Amino acid sequence: MIKIIHFSDAHIDMSPHGKKEPSSGLPFRVLDYLSSLDEIIDTAINSSIDLVIFTGDAYRDRSPSPTYQREWGKRMIRLSNAGIPTLLIVGNHDISPAFGRAHALQEYDTLSIQNILVADKPMFIKPGDLHDLPVQIIALPWITSSGMLAMNETNLNKREDINSKLEQIISQLIQKWISEADPEIPLILAAHASVQGAVFGSERNITLGNDYILSGSLVRNSAFDYVALGHIHKAQNLNEDGHPPVVYSGSIEKVDFGEMEDQKYFVIGEIKKGNTKVNWMPLSGRHFSDNTIDLRVLEKSIGVGKIPEAAQVIRFIKENLPDQEEILDAISRLTLIYPHDWEPLIDNNQIQTHYKDAFDIQLIKKPHANIRLRLAEDESIGSLTPVELLEKYLLRENIDQMEIQDLRNLASKIIYNQDDLTDLEVGR
């Protein structure tokens, strides 16, 4: 048996702004990410771990500042000095879309850092490559279309054709290495990729047509004894109660409110041929708090259209604010929904005072106007397409014109499956 740690999607510089810690000069939110990373490194060093596998996305993009490279490097050198073999898989945020450009983890390969192996191209890693550890690894970094197609001298134009060809090339390569593997030694697949059937988190709010997808049958091949995956922030095992475990360890810190309900983990795997045990190790992370106060409830109680006293509005808000225990040191968000005419009655200072012990507070105001959508005399609801109705609604809500166009494109893709429109990505 060998004992591994699998973690992924660190994105340590995802939140480079905000309040800074005086002694280090680093934003407190960056320190949250580094604290989670330290939990993982400390466990690796103190728990007789044989191998660490990181499945990609150390940073938010391929050009991290030297400060964040230094902080990541400190942790990697700790693993190196502890004599723990560490495999770094290059993820999509670590790599340039242009073929041949350096990636964000390049220095560990260029300088041949002891005990650290970087997989920036598909490779089959044998025991001799990992201090004779009794394990084999098929390593699959993020594959760019330009890189893979150039390597295979393939010339395709349509996105669906490119993705189909990538899946075919990768599948053939993996099957070839499976056939070459020693059947008596545990075999791991480590990849930064999307897998069919995975549940996405907020890192992929909207992505249409840009990922190639590994098939579920490919990664569930019984020849594997563990499948370590990165790229999707939501922790999950795609082969629960089956062998091999097909594990997205998830990101190490909550990125935004879309992940506020997610527990973050790293994984300790006890790898045996044909029998692997997965241990989900929860990370501390920072607490998120999200609350909504709808003043239209008060409006109904006093009568629609009536204007209450300011003290009445303030009292209603205070009665519905979260407890101090919930918001202590939390990244907090409070959404206020209220009749448009009540704007002068809302006391922002009292709300800010209530949240003084929160780590951060985002106050979102949503004034509500009781105005019906007006159509031209020659128009009717039935004469308008869903996209046209959406546009009229967004115009009424004073949404920015550029955002309206993006939302129109997205709605057309969803409703009409118009793949010829420009791909739209949000939150990647």
LUMFI-976731 format. One record per residue (C-alpha): x, y, z. Coordinates in Angstrom, 1 decimal. Layout:
<pts>
c1 X, c2 Y, c3 Z
...
</pts>
This chain:
<pts>
c1 0.0, c2 0.0, c3 0.0
c1 1.1, c2 3.6, c3 -0.6
c1 -0.4, c2 6.6, c3 1.0
c1 -1.1, c2 9.7, c3 -1.1
c1 -2.4, c2 13.2, c3 -0.6
c1 -4.5, c2 14.5, c3 -3.5
c1 -5.5, c2 18.2, c3 -3.7
c1 -6.3, c2 20.6, c3 -6.5
c1 -7.4, c2 24.1, c3 -7.6
c1 -5.5, c2 26.1, c3 -5.1
c1 -5.9, c2 29.4, c3 -6.9
c1 -3.9, c2 31.1, c3 -4.1
c1 -4.1, c2 34.6, c3 -5.7
c1 -7.8, c2 34.4, c3 -6.6
c1 -8.6, c2 37.3, c3 -4.2
c1 -5.6, c2 39.7, c3 -4.4
c1 -7.5, c2 42.8, c3 -3.1
c1 -9.0, c2 43.9, c3 0.2
c1 -7.6, c2 44.4, c3 3.7
c1 -4.0, c2 43.4, c3 4.1
c1 -2.2, c2 41.8, c3 7.0
c1 0.4, c2 44.3, c3 8.2
c1 3.4, c2 42.1, c3 8.8
c1 3.3, c2 40.2, c3 5.5
c1 1.6, c2 42.8, c3 3.3
c1 -0.6, c2 40.0, c3 1.9
c1 -4.4, c2 40.4, c3 1.6
c1 -6.2, c2 38.5, c3 4.3
c1 -8.1, c2 36.6, c3 1.7
c1 -4.9, c2 35.3, c3 0.2
c1 -3.8, c2 34.2, c3 3.6
c1 -7.0, c2 32.2, c3 3.8
c1 -5.9, c2 30.2, c3 0.7
c1 -2.4, c2 29.9, c3 2.0
c1 -3.7, c2 28.7, c3 5.4
c1 -5.6, c2 25.9, c3 3.7
c1 -2.5, c2 25.0, c3 1.6
c1 -0.5, c2 24.9, c3 4.9
c1 -3.0, c2 22.4, c3 6.4
c1 -2.4, c2 20.1, c3 3.4
c1 1.4, c2 20.5, c3 3.5
c1 1.5, c2 20.0, c3 7.3
c1 -0.5, c2 16.8, c3 7.0
c1 1.7, c2 15.5, c3 4.2
c1 4.8, c2 16.0, c3 6.3
c1 3.4, c2 14.8, c3 9.6
c1 1.4, c2 11.8, c3 8.4
c1 3.9, c2 9.5, c3 6.7
c1 2.6, c2 10.4, c3 3.2
c1 4.4, c2 8.6, c3 0.4
c1 3.3, c2 10.8, c3 -2.5
c1 1.5, c2 14.2, c3 -3.0
c1 -0.5, c2 14.7, c3 -6.2
c1 -1.6, c2 18.2, c3 -7.1
c1 -4.0, c2 18.2, c3 -10.0
c1 -3.7, c2 21.7, c3 -11.3
c1 -4.4, c2 25.4, c3 -11.1
c1 -2.0, c2 26.8, c3 -8.5
c1 -2.9, c2 30.4, c3 -9.4
c1 -5.8, c2 32.3, c3 -11.0
c1 -3.8, c2 32.7, c3 -14.3
c1 -0.5, c2 31.8, c3 -15.9
c1 1.1, c2 35.1, c3 -14.9
c1 1.2, c2 35.2, c3 -11.1
c1 3.1, c2 38.0, c3 -9.4
c1 6.5, c2 37.1, c3 -7.9
c1 5.0, c2 37.5, c3 -4.5
c1 2.5, c2 34.7, c3 -5.0
c1 5.1, c2 32.5, c3 -6.8
c1 7.2, c2 33.0, c3 -3.7
c1 4.4, c2 31.9, c3 -1.3
c1 3.6, c2 28.8, c3 -3.5
c1 7.3, c2 28.0, c3 -3.7
c1 7.8, c2 28.1, c3 0.1
c1 5.2, c2 25.3, c3 0.4
c1 6.6, c2 23.2, c3 -2.4
c1 10.1, c2 23.4, c3 -1.0
c1 8.8, c2 22.2, c3 2.3
c1 7.6, c2 19.0, c3 0.6
c1 10.9, c2 18.8, c3 -1.4
c1 13.0, c2 19.1, c3 1.8
c1 10.8, c2 16.5, c3 3.6
c1 11.7, c2 14.0, c3 0.8
c1 8.1, c2 13.6, c3 -0.3
c1 7.7, c2 13.0, c3 -4.0
c1 5.3, c2 15.6, c3 -5.4
c1 3.6, c2 15.5, c3 -8.8
c1 2.4, c2 18.9, c3 -10.1
c1 -0.2, c2 18.6, c3 -12.9
c1 -0.5, c2 21.8, c3 -15.0
c1 -4.0, c2 23.1, c3 -15.1
c1 -5.9, c2 25.3, c3 -17.5
c1 -5.2, c2 28.4, c3 -15.3
c1 -1.5, c2 27.6, c3 -15.3
c1 -1.0, c2 27.3, c3 -19.0
c1 -0.9, c2 29.8, c3 -21.9
c1 -3.4, c2 29.1, c3 -24.7
c1 -0.5, c2 29.7, c3 -27.2
c1 1.4, c2 26.5, c3 -28.0
c1 5.0, c2 26.5, c3 -26.7
c1 4.7, c2 29.3, c3 -24.1
c1 6.0, c2 28.8, c3 -20.5
c1 3.4, c2 27.8, c3 -17.9
c1 3.1, c2 29.0, c3 -14.3
c1 4.8, c2 26.0, c3 -12.8
c1 7.7, c2 26.0, c3 -15.3
c1 10.5, c2 26.8, c3 -12.8
c1 10.1, c2 23.5, c3 -10.9
c1 10.8, c2 21.7, c3 -14.2
c1 13.5, c2 24.1, c3 -15.5
c1 15.4, c2 24.1, c3 -12.2
c1 14.9, c2 20.3, c3 -11.6
c1 13.7, c2 20.8, c3 -8.0
c1 14.5, c2 17.7, c3 -6.1
c1 11.4, c2 15.4, c3 -5.4
c1 9.1, c2 17.6, c3 -7.6
c1 7.9, c2 16.3, c3 -11.0
c1 5.9, c2 18.6, c3 -13.3
c1 3.5, c2 17.1, c3 -15.8
c1 3.0, c2 19.7, c3 -18.5
c1 2.4, c2 17.1, c3 -21.2
c1 0.8, c2 13.7, c3 -21.1
c1 3.2, c2 11.2, c3 -19.6
c1 3.4, c2 7.7, c3 -18.2
c1 5.3, c2 7.8, c3 -14.9
c1 6.9, c2 4.6, c3 -13.7
c1 8.2, c2 3.6, c3 -10.2
c1 11.8, c2 4.6, c3 -11.2
c1 10.6, c2 8.1, c3 -11.8
c1 9.2, c2 8.4, c3 -8.2
c1 12.1, c2 7.2, c3 -6.0
c1 11.0, c2 3.6, c3 -6.7
c1 7.6, c2 4.0, c3 -5.1
c1 5.5, c2 1.0, c3 -6.1
c1 3.0, c2 3.0, c3 -8.1
c1 2.5, c2 4.0, c3 -11.8
c1 0.8, c2 7.2, c3 -12.9
c1 -0.8, c2 8.3, c3 -16.1
c1 -0.5, c2 12.1, c3 -15.9
c1 -2.8, c2 14.2, c3 -18.0
c1 -2.4, c2 18.0, c3 -17.8
c1 -4.8, c2 20.4, c3 -19.3
c1 -4.7, c2 20.0, c3 -23.1
c1 -5.1, c2 23.0, c3 -25.3
c1 -6.6, c2 22.5, c3 -28.7
c1 -3.7, c2 24.2, c3 -30.4
c1 -1.1, c2 22.1, c3 -28.5
c1 -2.6, c2 18.7, c3 -29.0
c1 -3.6, c2 19.3, c3 -32.6
c1 -0.2, c2 20.7, c3 -33.5
c1 1.6, c2 17.7, c3 -31.9
c1 -0.6, c2 15.4, c3 -34.0
c1 -0.5, c2 17.5, c3 -37.1
c1 -4.3, c2 17.7, c3 -37.2
c1 -6.1, c2 20.6, c3 -38.9
c1 -9.7, c2 21.1, c3 -37.8
c1 -11.9, c2 24.1, c3 -37.6
c1 -15.2, c2 23.4, c3 -35.9
c1 -15.2, c2 23.3, c3 -32.1
c1 -17.1, c2 20.0, c3 -31.9
c1 -14.7, c2 18.4, c3 -34.4
c1 -11.7, c2 19.6, c3 -32.4
c1 -13.1, c2 18.3, c3 -29.1
c1 -14.1, c2 15.0, c3 -30.6
c1 -10.5, c2 14.6, c3 -32.0
c1 -9.0, c2 15.5, c3 -28.7
c1 -11.1, c2 12.9, c3 -26.9
c1 -10.1, c2 10.3, c3 -29.4
c1 -6.3, c2 11.1, c3 -29.2
c1 -6.4, c2 11.1, c3 -25.4
c1 -8.4, c2 7.9, c3 -25.1
c1 -6.0, c2 6.1, c3 -27.4
c1 -3.0, c2 7.3, c3 -25.5
c1 -4.5, c2 6.3, c3 -22.1
c1 -5.4, c2 2.9, c3 -23.4
c1 -1.9, c2 2.4, c3 -24.8
c1 -0.3, c2 3.2, c3 -21.4
c1 -2.8, c2 1.0, c3 -19.6
c1 -1.7, c2 -1.9, c3 -21.8
c1 2.0, c2 -1.1, c3 -21.0
c1 1.4, c2 -0.9, c3 -17.2
c1 2.6, c2 -3.6, c3 -14.8
c1 -0.6, c2 -5.3, c3 -13.7
c1 0.8, c2 -6.1, c3 -10.3
c1 1.5, c2 -2.5, c3 -9.3
c1 -1.2, c2 0.1, c3 -8.5
c1 -2.0, c2 2.4, c3 -11.4
c1 -3.3, c2 6.0, c3 -10.9
c1 -4.8, c2 8.4, c3 -13.5
c1 -4.1, c2 12.0, c3 -12.5
c1 -5.8, c2 14.6, c3 -14.8
c1 -6.9, c2 18.2, c3 -15.0
c1 -10.0, c2 17.8, c3 -17.1
c1 -13.8, c2 17.7, c3 -17.3
c1 -15.3, c2 14.2, c3 -16.9
c1 -18.8, c2 13.2, c3 -18.1
c1 -21.3, c2 13.3, c3 -15.3
c1 -19.4, c2 15.7, c3 -13.0
c1 -21.3, c2 18.4, c3 -11.1
c1 -19.8, c2 21.8, c3 -11.7
c1 -19.4, c2 24.5, c3 -9.0
c1 -19.5, c2 28.2, c3 -9.4
c1 -16.2, c2 28.3, c3 -11.2
c1 -18.2, c2 27.3, c3 -14.3
c1 -21.3, c2 29.4, c3 -14.0
c1 -21.7, c2 29.5, c3 -17.8
c1 -19.4, c2 27.6, c3 -20.2
c1 -20.7, c2 26.4, c3 -23.5
c1 -18.8, c2 24.2, c3 -25.9
c1 -15.2, c2 25.0, c3 -24.7
c1 -14.2, c2 21.9, c3 -22.8
c1 -13.3, c2 18.5, c3 -24.2
c1 -14.8, c2 15.9, c3 -21.9
c1 -13.4, c2 12.6, c3 -20.8
c1 -15.9, c2 9.8, c3 -20.9
c1 -17.1, c2 8.2, c3 -17.7
c1 -16.2, c2 4.7, c3 -18.9
c1 -12.6, c2 5.8, c3 -19.6
c1 -11.9, c2 7.0, c3 -16.1
c1 -13.8, c2 4.2, c3 -14.4
c1 -11.6, c2 1.6, c3 -16.1
c1 -10.9, c2 -1.1, c3 -13.5
c1 -7.2, c2 -1.1, c3 -14.5
c1 -6.9, c2 2.1, c3 -12.4
c1 -6.7, c2 2.0, c3 -8.6
c1 -7.3, c2 5.7, c3 -8.1
c1 -8.3, c2 8.6, c3 -10.4
c1 -7.2, c2 12.0, c3 -9.1
c1 -9.0, c2 14.8, c3 -10.9
c1 -8.7, c2 18.6, c3 -10.9
c1 -10.5, c2 21.5, c3 -12.7
c1 -13.9, c2 21.3, c3 -11.1
c1 -14.2, c2 23.0, c3 -7.7
c1 -16.9, c2 20.9, c3 -6.2
c1 -15.6, c2 17.9, c3 -4.3
c1 -17.1, c2 14.6, c3 -5.5
c1 -16.5, c2 10.9, c3 -6.2
c1 -17.9, c2 10.0, c3 -9.6
c1 -17.7, c2 6.3, c3 -8.8
c1 -19.1, c2 6.1, c3 -5.3
c1 -18.9, c2 2.6, c3 -3.8
c1 -17.1, c2 1.4, c3 -6.9
c1 -13.5, c2 0.8, c3 -7.9
c1 -11.6, c2 2.8, c3 -8.8
c1 -12.5, c2 5.9, c3 -6.9
c1 -12.9, c2 8.8, c3 -9.4
c1 -12.2, c2 11.8, c3 -7.3
c1 -12.4, c2 15.5, c3 -7.8
c1 -10.9, c2 16.8, c3 -4.5
c1 -12.3, c2 20.2, c3 -5.3
c1 -10.8, c2 23.7, c3 -4.6
c1 -9.1, c2 24.3, c3 -1.3
c1 -11.0, c2 27.5, c3 -0.4
c1 -14.4, c2 28.9, c3 -1.2
c1 -14.0, c2 31.3, c3 -4.2
c1 -17.4, c2 33.1, c3 -3.9
c1 -21.0, c2 32.9, c3 -2.7
c1 -21.7, c2 30.3, c3 -5.3
c1 -19.6, c2 27.9, c3 -3.2
c1 -20.7, c2 29.1, c3 0.3
c1 -22.5, c2 25.8, c3 1.1
c1 -19.6, c2 23.6, c3 -0.1
c1 -17.3, c2 22.0, c3 2.4
c1 -13.7, c2 22.1, c3 1.1
c1 -11.4, c2 19.1, c3 1.3
c1 -8.2, c2 17.4, c3 0.4
c1 -8.0, c2 13.6, c3 0.1
c1 -5.8, c2 11.0, c3 1.7
c1 -5.8, c2 7.9, c3 -0.4
c1 -4.6, c2 4.5, c3 0.7
c1 -3.8, c2 2.9, c3 -2.6
c1 -3.8, c2 -0.9, c3 -3.0
c1 -4.1, c2 -2.9, c3 -6.2
c1 -7.8, c2 -3.4, c3 -6.6
c1 -8.6, c2 -1.9, c3 -3.2
c1 -8.3, c2 1.8, c3 -2.4
c1 -9.6, c2 3.7, c3 0.6
c1 -10.5, c2 7.3, c3 0.2
c1 -10.4, c2 9.6, c3 3.3
c1 -12.0, c2 13.1, c3 2.8
c1 -10.1, c2 15.6, c3 5.0
c1 -12.1, c2 18.8, c3 5.6
c1 -10.3, c2 22.1, c3 5.4
c1 -11.1, c2 24.9, c3 7.9
c1 -11.7, c2 27.8, c3 5.4
c1 -13.5, c2 31.0, c3 6.0
c1 -17.2, c2 31.1, c3 6.8
c1 -19.6, c2 32.8, c3 4.4
c1 -22.9, c2 34.4, c3 5.5
c1 -25.7, c2 35.3, c3 3.0
c1 -28.9, c2 36.9, c3 4.0
c1 -31.9, c2 38.7, c3 2.3
c1 -34.3, c2 41.2, c3 3.9
c1 -37.4, c2 41.8, c3 1.8
c1 -39.1, c2 45.0, c3 2.8
c1 -42.0, c2 44.3, c3 0.6
c1 -43.3, c2 42.1, c3 3.5
c1 -43.5, c2 45.3, c3 5.6
c1 -45.1, c2 47.1, c3 2.6
c1 -47.9, c2 44.5, c3 2.5
c1 -48.6, c2 44.9, c3 6.2
c1 -49.0, c2 48.6, c3 6.0
c1 -50.6, c2 48.8, c3 2.6
c1 -49.1, c2 48.9, c3 -0.9
c1 -48.2, c2 52.4, c3 -1.9
c1 -48.0, c2 53.8, c3 1.6
c1 -44.8, c2 55.3, c3 2.9
c1 -43.9, c2 54.2, c3 6.5
c1 -41.9, c2 56.2, c3 9.1
c1 -38.1, c2 55.8, c3 8.8
c1 -38.1, c2 54.3, c3 12.3
c1 -40.5, c2 51.6, c3 11.2
c1 -38.2, c2 50.6, c3 8.3
c1 -35.1, c2 50.6, c3 10.5
c1 -36.8, c2 48.5, c3 13.1
c1 -37.9, c2 45.9, c3 10.5
c1 -34.3, c2 45.7, c3 9.1
c1 -32.8, c2 45.3, c3 12.6
c1 -35.2, c2 42.6, c3 13.6
c1 -34.2, c2 40.6, c3 10.5
c1 -30.4, c2 41.0, c3 10.5
c1 -28.4, c2 37.9, c3 11.3
c1 -27.0, c2 37.1, c3 14.7
c1 -23.5, c2 38.3, c3 15.5
c1 -22.3, c2 34.7, c3 15.9
c1 -23.2, c2 34.0, c3 12.3
c1 -21.3, c2 37.0, c3 10.9
c1 -18.3, c2 37.0, c3 13.1
c1 -15.2, c2 37.0, c3 10.8
c1 -17.4, c2 35.9, c3 8.0
c1 -17.5, c2 37.1, c3 4.4
c1 -21.0, c2 38.4, c3 4.5
c1 -23.6, c2 39.6, c3 2.0
c1 -26.9, c2 41.3, c3 2.7
c1 -29.4, c2 41.8, c3 0.0
c1 -32.2, c2 44.4, c3 0.6
c1 -35.3, c2 44.3, c3 -1.5
c1 -37.6, c2 47.3, c3 -1.1
c1 -40.0, c2 49.6, c3 -2.8
c1 -38.2, c2 52.1, c3 -4.9
c1 -39.7, c2 55.1, c3 -3.0
c1 -38.3, c2 53.8, c3 0.3
c1 -34.7, c2 54.5, c3 -0.6
c1 -34.3, c2 57.5, c3 1.7
c1 -35.6, c2 55.5, c3 4.7
c1 -32.8, c2 53.0, c3 4.7
c1 -29.9, c2 53.7, c3 7.1
c1 -26.7, c2 52.2, c3 5.6
c1 -24.7, c2 53.3, c3 8.7
c1 -26.8, c2 51.1, c3 11.1
c1 -26.3, c2 48.1, c3 8.8
c1 -22.5, c2 48.7, c3 8.6
c1 -22.4, c2 49.0, c3 12.4
c1 -24.2, c2 45.7, c3 12.8
c1 -21.6, c2 44.0, c3 10.5
c1 -18.5, c2 45.6, c3 12.2
c1 -17.2, c2 42.3, c3 13.3
c1 -17.7, c2 40.6, c3 10.0
c1 -14.6, c2 40.0, c3 7.8
c1 -16.3, c2 41.8, c3 4.9
c1 -19.8, c2 43.0, c3 4.1
c1 -21.4, c2 43.3, c3 0.6
c1 -24.6, c2 45.4, c3 0.8
c1 -26.7, c2 44.8, c3 -2.3
c1 -29.7, c2 47.0, c3 -2.8
c1 -32.5, c2 46.0, c3 -5.1
c1 -35.2, c2 48.7, c3 -5.3
c1 -38.4, c2 47.3, c3 -6.7
c1 -40.6, c2 49.5, c3 -8.8
c1 -44.3, c2 48.4, c3 -9.3
c1 -44.2, c2 49.2, c3 -13.0
c1 -45.6, c2 46.8, c3 -15.6
c1 -43.7, c2 46.2, c3 -18.8
c1 -45.2, c2 48.5, c3 -21.4
c1 -45.5, c2 47.4, c3 -25.0
c1 -45.9, c2 49.5, c3 -28.1
c1 -49.5, c2 49.7, c3 -29.5
c1 -48.7, c2 47.4, c3 -32.3
c1 -47.1, c2 44.8, c3 -30.0
c1 -48.4, c2 41.9, c3 -27.9
c1 -46.8, c2 39.4, c3 -25.7
c1 -47.6, c2 36.7, c3 -28.2
c1 -45.9, c2 38.6, c3 -31.0
c1 -42.5, c2 38.7, c3 -29.2
c1 -39.9, c2 36.0, c3 -29.0
c1 -38.6, c2 35.0, c3 -25.5
c1 -35.3, c2 36.7, c3 -26.3
c1 -37.1, c2 40.0, c3 -27.3
c1 -39.1, c2 39.9, c3 -24.1
c1 -35.9, c2 39.3, c3 -22.1
c1 -34.3, c2 42.4, c3 -23.7
c1 -37.3, c2 44.6, c3 -22.9
c1 -37.2, c2 43.5, c3 -19.3
c1 -33.5, c2 44.1, c3 -19.0
c1 -33.9, c2 47.6, c3 -20.6
c1 -36.6, c2 48.4, c3 -18.1
c1 -34.2, c2 47.4, c3 -15.3
c1 -31.5, c2 49.7, c3 -16.6
c1 -29.0, c2 46.9, c3 -17.3
c1 -25.9, c2 48.0, c3 -19.2
c1 -26.2, c2 47.6, c3 -23.0
c1 -23.0, c2 45.4, c3 -23.2
c1 -24.4, c2 43.0, c3 -20.5
c1 -27.8, c2 42.9, c3 -22.3
c1 -26.1, c2 41.8, c3 -25.5
c1 -24.2, c2 39.1, c3 -23.7
c1 -27.4, c2 37.9, c3 -22.0
c1 -29.2, c2 37.9, c3 -25.4
c1 -26.5, c2 35.7, c3 -26.9
c1 -26.6, c2 33.3, c3 -24.0
c1 -30.4, c2 33.1, c3 -24.0
c1 -30.3, c2 32.4, c3 -27.7
c1 -27.8, c2 29.6, c3 -27.2
c1 -29.9, c2 28.0, c3 -24.5
c1 -33.3, c2 28.4, c3 -26.2
c1 -32.4, c2 27.9, c3 -29.8
c1 -29.1, c2 26.0, c3 -29.5
c1 -27.3, c2 28.6, c3 -31.7
c1 -23.7, c2 27.4, c3 -31.5
c1 -22.5, c2 29.9, c3 -34.1
c1 -22.8, c2 32.7, c3 -31.6
c1 -19.6, c2 33.8, c3 -29.8
c1 -18.8, c2 31.5, c3 -26.8
c1 -19.6, c2 33.2, c3 -23.5
c1 -17.7, c2 32.3, c3 -20.4
c1 -18.3, c2 33.6, c3 -17.0
c1 -16.3, c2 33.0, c3 -13.8
c1 -13.4, c2 31.0, c3 -15.4
</pts>
